[in-house]
Amino acid sequence: MTSEYSSLKGKTVLVTGAGQGLGRATSLAFARRGAKIALVDMNEVSLSDTLKELQDNGSECISIISDIASSGAPHHIVQQVVTQLGTLDVLVNNAAVSSVESLLDVTEKEWDKVFAVNVKALFFLLQAAAKVMKDSGGGRIINVSSPATRMTLTNYTSYATSKAAVDYITRTAAAALGVYGITVNAIAPGRMDTPMQRATEEANAAAAGVDLQTHMHSRTVDIPLRRRTTPEEVAEGIVWLASQTASYVTANRLNISGGLELD
Ligand SMILES: NC(=O)c1ccc[n+]([C@@H]2O[C@H](COP(=O)([O-])OP(=O)(O)OC[C@H]3O[C@@H](n4cnc5c(N)ncnc54)[C@H](O)[C@@H]3O)[C@@H](O)[C@H]2O)c1
Protein backbone atom coordinates (compact mmCIF):
# COMPACT_ATOMS: atom_id res chain seq x y z
CA MET A 1 0.00 0.00 0.00
CA THR A 2 1.30 3.47 -0.84
CA SER A 3 1.75 5.72 2.19
CA GLU A 4 0.24 8.90 0.78
CA TYR A 5 -3.43 9.51 1.61
CA SER A 6 -3.28 7.12 4.57
CA SER A 7 -6.53 8.78 5.72
CA LEU A 8 -8.30 6.56 3.20
CA LYS A 9 -7.35 3.31 4.90
CA GLY A 10 -10.52 1.51 6.00
CA LYS A 11 -12.83 4.06 4.37
CA THR A 12 -15.80 2.74 2.43
CA VAL A 13 -15.91 3.91 -1.18
CA LEU A 14 -18.73 3.36 -3.67
CA VAL A 15 -17.70 3.58 -7.34
CA THR A 16 -20.27 3.41 -10.13
CA GLY A 17 -19.25 2.18 -13.56
CA ALA A 18 -16.46 0.16 -11.93
CA GLY A 19 -16.31 -2.50 -14.62
CA GLN A 20 -14.00 -0.67 -17.00
CA GLY A 21 -12.31 2.61 -17.87
CA LEU A 22 -12.08 5.32 -15.24
CA GLY A 23 -14.32 3.49 -12.75
CA ARG A 24 -12.06 0.47 -12.75
CA ALA A 25 -8.88 2.57 -12.41
CA THR A 26 -10.48 4.57 -9.59
CA SER A 27 -11.47 1.40 -7.72
CA LEU A 28 -7.90 0.10 -7.98
CA ALA A 29 -6.46 3.45 -6.87
CA PHE A 30 -8.63 3.52 -3.73
CA ALA A 31 -7.89 -0.15 -3.01
CA ARG A 32 -4.13 0.59 -3.10
CA ARG A 33 -4.76 3.05 -0.23
CA GLY A 34 -6.49 0.34 1.84
CA ALA A 35 -10.07 1.49 1.28
CA LYS A 36 -13.03 -0.91 1.16
CA ILE A 37 -14.69 -0.71 -2.21
CA ALA A 38 -18.27 -1.26 -3.37
CA LEU A 39 -18.15 -1.79 -7.13
CA VAL A 40 -21.27 -1.07 -9.15
CA ASP A 41 -21.87 -1.74 -12.83
CA MET A 42 -24.58 -3.12 -15.09
CA ASN A 43 -22.04 -5.19 -17.02
CA GLU A 44 -21.69 -8.41 -15.05
CA VAL A 45 -18.65 -9.71 -16.94
CA SER A 46 -16.44 -6.63 -16.63
CA LEU A 47 -17.57 -6.08 -13.05
CA SER A 48 -16.48 -9.56 -12.03
CA ASP A 49 -13.08 -8.91 -13.69
CA THR A 50 -12.58 -5.79 -11.55
CA LEU A 51 -13.76 -7.66 -8.45
CA LYS A 52 -11.30 -10.48 -9.08
CA GLU A 53 -8.40 -8.09 -9.61
CA LEU A 54 -9.15 -6.31 -6.34
CA GLN A 55 -9.62 -9.54 -4.42
CA ASP A 56 -6.38 -10.95 -5.85
CA ASN A 57 -4.66 -7.86 -4.43
CA GLY A 58 -6.19 -8.57 -1.00
CA SER A 59 -8.74 -5.75 -1.02
CA GLU A 60 -12.01 -5.89 0.88
CA CYS A 61 -14.71 -5.29 -1.71
CA ILE A 62 -18.19 -6.17 -2.83
CA SER A 63 -19.81 -5.98 -6.24
CA ILE A 64 -23.34 -4.90 -7.05
CA ILE A 65 -24.73 -5.61 -10.50
CA SER A 66 -27.25 -2.90 -11.18
CA ASP A 67 -28.54 -0.54 -13.84
CA ILE A 68 -28.26 2.65 -11.82
CA ALA A 69 -30.93 4.29 -14.01
CA SER A 70 -33.61 1.79 -13.08
CA SER A 71 -36.31 2.96 -10.71
CA GLY A 72 -35.23 2.86 -7.07
CA ALA A 73 -31.74 1.54 -7.86
CA PRO A 74 -29.76 4.39 -6.22
CA HIS A 75 -31.49 3.89 -2.86
CA HIS A 76 -31.09 0.10 -3.00
CA ILE A 77 -27.42 0.32 -3.96
CA VAL A 78 -26.57 2.63 -1.06
CA GLN A 79 -28.56 0.46 1.38
CA GLN A 80 -26.71 -2.64 0.19
CA VAL A 81 -23.35 -0.93 0.71
CA VAL A 82 -24.27 0.09 4.25
CA THR A 83 -25.62 -3.38 5.05
CA GLN A 84 -22.55 -5.20 3.73
CA LEU A 85 -19.72 -2.76 4.51
CA GLY A 86 -21.15 -0.92 7.52
CA THR A 87 -21.15 2.66 6.26
CA LEU A 88 -20.42 4.88 3.26
CA ASP A 89 -17.66 7.49 3.35
CA VAL A 90 -17.00 8.29 -0.31
CA LEU A 91 -19.24 8.22 -3.40
CA VAL A 92 -17.66 8.37 -6.85
CA ASN A 93 -20.46 9.08 -9.33
CA ASN A 94 -18.59 7.88 -12.40
CA ALA A 95 -20.96 5.78 -14.56
CA ALA A 96 -22.25 7.58 -17.62
CA VAL A 97 -23.22 7.02 -21.20
CA SER A 98 -22.11 8.98 -24.22
CA SER A 99 -24.08 9.91 -27.30
CA VAL A 100 -23.04 11.16 -30.71
CA GLU A 101 -25.85 12.80 -32.69
CA SER A 102 -25.81 16.03 -34.65
CA LEU A 103 -28.05 18.65 -33.06
CA LEU A 104 -30.78 18.37 -35.67
CA ASP A 105 -30.84 14.58 -35.31
CA VAL A 106 -31.05 14.32 -31.51
CA THR A 107 -33.85 11.90 -30.65
CA GLU A 108 -36.05 11.95 -27.60
CA LYS A 109 -35.12 8.34 -26.85
CA GLU A 110 -31.40 9.06 -26.83
CA TRP A 111 -31.83 12.27 -24.80
CA ASP A 112 -33.85 10.38 -22.17
CA LYS A 113 -31.29 7.56 -22.01
CA VAL A 114 -28.41 9.97 -21.46
CA PHE A 115 -30.25 12.00 -18.82
CA ALA A 116 -31.52 8.90 -16.99
CA VAL A 117 -27.97 7.70 -16.33
CA ASN A 118 -25.84 10.85 -16.33
CA VAL A 119 -28.20 13.11 -14.39
CA LYS A 120 -31.11 11.31 -12.70
CA ALA A 121 -29.19 8.31 -11.39
CA LEU A 122 -26.22 10.49 -10.40
CA PHE A 123 -28.47 12.86 -8.46
CA PHE A 124 -30.37 10.17 -6.58
CA LEU A 125 -27.17 8.29 -5.75
CA LEU A 126 -25.81 11.54 -4.35
CA GLN A 127 -29.00 12.09 -2.36
CA ALA A 128 -29.06 8.55 -0.94
CA ALA A 129 -25.35 8.69 -0.07
CA ALA A 130 -25.67 12.12 1.52
CA LYS A 131 -28.38 10.86 3.88
CA VAL A 132 -26.02 8.18 5.16
CA MET A 133 -23.08 10.61 5.38
CA LYS A 134 -25.20 13.18 7.24
CA ASP A 135 -25.98 10.61 9.93
CA SER A 136 -22.36 9.47 10.18
CA GLY A 137 -20.86 12.96 10.45
CA GLY A 138 -19.57 13.63 6.95
CA GLY A 139 -18.27 12.26 3.69
CA ARG A 140 -16.97 12.98 0.22
CA ILE A 141 -18.86 12.99 -3.07
CA ILE A 142 -17.04 13.22 -6.39
CA ASN A 143 -19.10 13.57 -9.58
CA VAL A 144 -17.48 12.90 -12.93
CA SER A 145 -18.14 15.74 -15.36
CA SER A 146 -16.51 16.48 -18.71
CA PRO A 147 -14.62 19.24 -20.53
CA ALA A 148 -17.45 18.89 -23.08
CA THR A 149 -19.56 21.35 -21.06
CA ARG A 150 -17.13 24.14 -21.92
CA MET A 151 -16.49 23.30 -25.55
CA THR A 152 -18.56 23.82 -28.68
CA LEU A 153 -19.34 20.26 -29.72
CA THR A 154 -22.29 20.16 -32.08
CA ASN A 155 -22.42 16.34 -32.07
CA TYR A 156 -22.64 15.98 -28.29
CA THR A 157 -25.63 18.08 -27.30
CA SER A 158 -27.34 15.59 -24.99
CA TYR A 159 -24.08 14.36 -23.42
CA ALA A 160 -22.56 17.83 -22.86
CA THR A 161 -25.86 19.19 -21.52
CA SER A 162 -26.12 16.27 -19.10
CA LYS A 163 -22.61 17.02 -17.82
CA ALA A 164 -23.51 20.71 -17.41
CA ALA A 165 -26.29 19.44 -15.14
CA VAL A 166 -23.67 17.46 -13.22
CA ASP A 167 -21.73 20.68 -12.63
CA TYR A 168 -24.87 22.39 -11.34
CA ILE A 169 -25.74 19.47 -9.06
CA THR A 170 -22.19 19.57 -7.72
CA ARG A 171 -22.37 23.23 -6.77
CA THR A 172 -25.83 23.15 -5.28
CA ALA A 173 -25.15 19.94 -3.35
CA ALA A 174 -21.91 21.41 -1.97
CA ALA A 175 -23.90 24.39 -0.72
CA ALA A 176 -26.64 22.22 0.80
CA LEU A 177 -24.45 19.54 2.36
CA GLY A 178 -21.45 21.48 3.68
CA VAL A 179 -23.21 21.93 7.01
CA TYR A 180 -23.09 18.14 7.48
CA GLY A 181 -19.36 17.88 6.81
CA ILE A 182 -19.91 16.55 3.29
CA THR A 183 -17.75 17.92 0.47
CA VAL A 184 -19.02 17.70 -3.11
CA ASN A 185 -16.70 18.21 -6.05
CA ALA A 186 -16.58 17.38 -9.73
CA ILE A 187 -13.73 16.12 -11.82
CA ALA A 188 -13.47 16.69 -15.55
CA PRO A 189 -11.21 14.13 -17.23
CA GLY A 190 -9.51 14.84 -20.51
CA ARG A 191 -9.53 12.35 -23.37
CA MET A 192 -8.83 8.86 -22.03
CA ASP A 193 -8.65 5.92 -24.41
CA THR A 194 -11.48 3.99 -22.77
CA PRO A 195 -14.24 2.01 -24.50
CA MET A 196 -16.48 5.10 -24.24
CA GLN A 197 -13.96 7.36 -25.94
CA ARG A 198 -13.29 4.78 -28.65
CA ALA A 199 -17.00 4.33 -29.46
CA THR A 200 -17.50 8.10 -29.51
CA GLU A 201 -14.57 8.72 -31.84
CA GLU A 202 -15.58 5.89 -34.17
CA ALA A 203 -19.05 7.42 -34.49
CA ASN A 204 -17.63 10.89 -35.00
CA ALA A 205 -15.09 9.78 -37.59
CA ALA A 206 -17.77 7.91 -39.51
CA ALA A 207 -20.08 10.95 -39.40
CA ALA A 208 -17.28 13.21 -40.65
CA GLY A 209 -16.20 10.71 -43.30
CA VAL A 210 -12.59 10.60 -42.07
CA ASP A 211 -10.57 7.57 -41.02
CA LEU A 212 -10.33 6.86 -37.31
CA GLN A 213 -6.58 7.36 -36.98
CA THR A 214 -6.72 10.80 -38.62
CA HIS A 215 -9.64 11.79 -36.40
CA MET A 216 -7.91 10.57 -33.23
CA HIS A 217 -4.69 12.35 -34.18
CA SER A 218 -6.51 15.65 -34.68
CA ARG A 219 -8.11 15.19 -31.23
CA THR A 220 -4.71 14.66 -29.66
CA VAL A 221 -2.70 17.52 -31.17
CA ASP A 222 -5.42 20.03 -30.19
CA ILE A 223 -4.80 19.29 -26.51
CA PRO A 224 -2.46 21.94 -25.02
CA LEU A 225 -0.32 19.19 -23.42
CA ARG A 226 -0.29 17.36 -26.82
CA ARG A 227 -1.16 13.97 -25.36
CA ARG A 228 -4.16 12.09 -24.06
CA THR A 229 -4.52 11.16 -20.44
CA THR A 230 -5.12 7.77 -18.83
CA PRO A 231 -7.79 6.56 -16.41
CA GLU A 232 -4.99 5.99 -13.89
CA GLU A 233 -3.84 9.62 -14.12
CA VAL A 234 -7.38 10.93 -13.64
CA ALA A 235 -8.10 8.48 -10.81
CA GLU A 236 -5.33 10.13 -8.77
CA GLY A 237 -7.32 13.38 -8.81
CA ILE A 238 -10.41 11.58 -7.56
CA VAL A 239 -8.43 9.94 -4.76
CA TRP A 240 -7.00 13.34 -3.79
CA LEU A 241 -10.48 14.88 -3.56
CA ALA A 242 -11.51 12.05 -1.21
CA SER A 243 -8.44 12.37 0.98
CA GLN A 244 -7.84 14.39 4.13
CA THR A 245 -5.47 16.59 2.10
CA ALA A 246 -8.50 18.03 0.28
CA SER A 247 -10.57 18.58 3.43
CA TYR A 248 -11.32 22.25 2.65
CA VAL A 249 -12.12 21.73 -1.04
CA THR A 250 -15.78 21.77 -1.98
CA ALA A 251 -18.01 23.07 -4.82
CA ASN A 252 -15.01 22.75 -7.11
CA ARG A 253 -14.41 21.25 -10.51
CA LEU A 254 -10.95 19.76 -10.97
CA ASN A 255 -10.01 19.71 -14.65
CA ILE A 256 -7.52 16.94 -15.42
CA SER A 257 -7.76 17.64 -19.09
CA GLY A 258 -4.33 18.69 -20.29
CA GLY A 259 -5.71 22.20 -20.85
CA LEU A 260 -8.72 21.24 -23.02
CA GLU A 261 -10.82 23.68 -21.02
CA LEU A 262 -8.98 26.53 -22.74
CA ASP A 263 -10.94 25.84 -25.94
N1 LIG B 1 -13.30 8.59 -21.78
C1 LIG B 1 -13.13 9.90 -21.83
O1 LIG B 1 -12.28 10.40 -22.58
C2 LIG B 1 -13.96 10.80 -20.94
C3 LIG B 1 -13.78 12.19 -21.04
C4 LIG B 1 -14.51 13.03 -20.22
C5 LIG B 1 -15.38 12.50 -19.28
N2 LIG B 1 -15.53 11.16 -19.19
C6 LIG B 1 -16.42 10.63 -18.14
O2 LIG B 1 -15.69 9.72 -17.35
C7 LIG B 1 -16.58 8.73 -16.81
C8 LIG B 1 -16.07 7.34 -17.14
O3 LIG B 1 -15.97 7.22 -18.54
P1 LIG B 1 -15.26 5.98 -19.24
O4 LIG B 1 -14.60 6.53 -20.43
O5 LIG B 1 -14.52 5.18 -18.23
O6 LIG B 1 -16.59 5.20 -19.73
P2 LIG B 1 -16.80 3.66 -20.16
O7 LIG B 1 -17.97 3.64 -21.05
O8 LIG B 1 -15.54 3.08 -20.63
O9 LIG B 1 -17.21 2.99 -18.75
C9 LIG B 1 -18.44 3.35 -18.14
C10 LIG B 1 -18.90 2.22 -17.25
O10 LIG B 1 -20.17 2.61 -16.71
C11 LIG B 1 -21.07 1.52 -16.81
N3 LIG B 1 -22.43 2.00 -16.92
C12 LIG B 1 -22.96 2.77 -17.92
N4 LIG B 1 -24.26 2.95 -17.71
C13 LIG B 1 -24.58 2.30 -16.57
C14 LIG B 1 -25.79 2.11 -15.85
N5 LIG B 1 -26.96 2.61 -16.28
N6 LIG B 1 -25.75 1.39 -14.70
C15 LIG B 1 -24.59 0.86 -14.27
N7 LIG B 1 -23.42 0.98 -14.92
C16 LIG B 1 -23.42 1.70 -16.06
C17 LIG B 1 -20.64 0.77 -18.06
O11 LIG B 1 -21.09 -0.58 -18.06
C18 LIG B 1 -19.13 0.90 -18.00
O12 LIG B 1 -18.54 -0.16 -17.28
C19 LIG B 1 -17.95 9.05 -17.40
O13 LIG B 1 -18.68 9.84 -16.49
C20 LIG B 1 -17.61 9.86 -18.65
O14 LIG B 1 -18.67 10.70 -19.04
C21 LIG B 1 -14.84 10.29 -20.00
The ligand as an SDF file (V2000), in Angstrom:
LIG
                    3D

 44 48  0  0  0  0  0  0  0  0999 V2000
  -13.3020    8.5860  -21.7830 N   0  0  0  0  0  0  0  0  0  0  0  0
  -13.1280    9.9010  -21.8290 C   0  0  0  0  0  0  0  0  0  0  0  0
  -12.2800   10.3980  -22.5770 O   0  0  0  0  0  0  0  0  0  0  0  0
  -13.9570   10.7990  -20.9370 C   0  0  0  0  0  0  0  0  0  0  0  0
  -13.7780   12.1860  -21.0440 C   0  0  0  0  0  0  0  0  0  0  0  0
  -14.5120   13.0340  -20.2160 C   0  0  0  0  0  0  0  0  0  0  0  0
  -15.3800   12.4970  -19.2800 C   0  0  0  0  0  0  0  0  0  0  0  0
  -15.5260   11.1560  -19.1880 N   0  0  0  0  0  0  0  0  0  0  0  0
  -16.4210   10.6320  -18.1430 C   0  0  0  0  0  0  0  0  0  0  0  0
  -15.6860    9.7230  -17.3540 O   0  0  0  0  0  0  0  0  0  0  0  0
  -16.5790    8.7270  -16.8140 C   0  0  0  0  0  0  0  0  0  0  0  0
  -16.0700    7.3350  -17.1400 C   0  0  0  0  0  0  0  0  0  0  0  0
  -15.9720    7.2210  -18.5380 O   0  0  0  0  0  0  0  0  0  0  0  0
  -15.2640    5.9830  -19.2410 P   0  0  0  0  0  0  0  0  0  0  0  0
  -14.5970    6.5300  -20.4320 O   0  0  0  0  0  0  0  0  0  0  0  0
  -14.5190    5.1810  -18.2320 O   0  0  0  0  0  0  0  0  0  0  0  0
  -16.5890    5.2040  -19.7310 O   0  0  0  0  0  0  0  0  0  0  0  0
  -16.8000    3.6580  -20.1560 P   0  0  0  0  0  0  0  0  0  0  0  0
  -17.9730    3.6380  -21.0490 O   0  0  0  0  0  0  0  0  0  0  0  0
  -15.5440    3.0820  -20.6270 O   0  0  0  0  0  0  0  0  0  0  0  0
  -17.2100    2.9890  -18.7530 O   0  0  0  0  0  0  0  0  0  0  0  0
  -18.4370    3.3510  -18.1370 C   0  0  0  0  0  0  0  0  0  0  0  0
  -18.8980    2.2210  -17.2450 C   0  0  0  0  0  0  0  0  0  0  0  0
  -20.1670    2.6150  -16.7100 O   0  0  0  0  0  0  0  0  0  0  0  0
  -21.0660    1.5190  -16.8130 C   0  0  0  0  0  0  0  0  0  0  0  0
  -22.4350    1.9990  -16.9220 N   0  0  0  0  0  0  0  0  0  0  0  0
  -22.9550    2.7740  -17.9240 C   0  0  0  0  0  0  0  0  0  0  0  0
  -24.2640    2.9500  -17.7100 N   0  0  0  0  0  0  0  0  0  0  0  0
  -24.5760    2.3050  -16.5700 C   0  0  0  0  0  0  0  0  0  0  0  0
  -25.7850    2.1150  -15.8490 C   0  0  0  0  0  0  0  0  0  0  0  0
  -26.9560    2.6080  -16.2830 N   0  0  0  0  0  0  0  0  0  0  0  0
  -25.7510    1.3910  -14.6980 N   0  0  0  0  0  0  0  0  0  0  0  0
  -24.5920    0.8600  -14.2690 C   0  0  0  0  0  0  0  0  0  0  0  0
  -23.4160    0.9820  -14.9200 N   0  0  0  0  0  0  0  0  0  0  0  0
  -23.4190    1.7000  -16.0560 C   0  0  0  0  0  0  0  0  0  0  0  0
  -20.6410    0.7700  -18.0620 C   0  0  0  0  0  0  0  0  0  0  0  0
  -21.0910   -0.5770  -18.0550 O   0  0  0  0  0  0  0  0  0  0  0  0
  -19.1260    0.9030  -17.9990 C   0  0  0  0  0  0  0  0  0  0  0  0
  -18.5390   -0.1610  -17.2780 O   0  0  0  0  0  0  0  0  0  0  0  0
  -17.9480    9.0540  -17.4000 C   0  0  0  0  0  0  0  0  0  0  0  0
  -18.6810    9.8370  -16.4880 O   0  0  0  0  0  0  0  0  0  0  0  0
  -17.6130    9.8620  -18.6510 C   0  0  0  0  0  0  0  0  0  0  0  0
  -18.6660   10.7020  -19.0450 O   0  0  0  0  0  0  0  0  0  0  0  0
  -14.8400   10.2900  -19.9990 C   0  0  0  0  0  0  0  0  0  0  0  0
  1  2  1  0
  2  3  2  0
  2  4  1  0
  4  5  1  0
  4 44  2  0
  5  6  2  0
  6  7  1  0
  7  8  2  0
  8  9  1  0
  8 44  1  0
  9 10  1  0
  9 42  1  0
 10 11  1  0
 11 12  1  0
 11 40  1  0
 12 13  1  0
 13 14  1  0
 14 15  2  0
 14 16  1  0
 14 17  1  0
 17 18  1  0
 18 19  2  0
 18 20  1  0
 18 21  1  0
 21 22  1  0
 22 23  1  0
 23 24  1  0
 23 38  1  0
 24 25  1  0
 25 26  1  0
 25 36  1  0
 26 27  1  0
 26 35  1  0
 27 28  2  0
 28 29  1  0
 29 30  1  0
 29 35  2  0
 30 31  1  0
 30 32  2  0
 32 33  1  0
 33 34  2  0
 34 35  1  0
 36 37  1  0
 36 38  1  0
 38 39  1  0
 40 41  1  0
 40 42  1  0
 42 43  1  0
M  CHG  2   8   1  16  -1
M  END
$$$$
